[in-house]
């Protein structure tokens, strides 16, 4: 079960700074430093595999999208409460080809620093953005 929360603006800006610095580093390689989860979904049209195929995206394209994430695109933070050491999963939304994309990620740093992109697919529901200015 996942618990949703909204982290502080300062905290999310720190996460984005870390994310952008890692992607911008000379050592970053999207093929080895960006892990994109492509699990099977009940509804394949809301799957990462289908969305990436529709846009003809590879890991480099997804990394470029992650690099463009801003505080205004932050939606929520999910915590897996069934995990004794729950990781924060950061949810963002972006607009690509007039479609809202649901992006869920984590920066992993324990053994090998890399970005885990758990979701990169069409949004099933309308997303909220707590730091978006109207």
Secondary structure, 3 states (H helix, E strand, C coil): CEEEECCCHHHHHHHHHHHHHHHHCCCCCHHHHEEECCCCCCCHHHCHHHHHHHHCCCHHHHHHHHHCCCHHHEEEEEEECCCCCCCEEEEEEEEECCEEEEEEEEEECCCCCEEEEEEEEECCCCCCCCCCCC
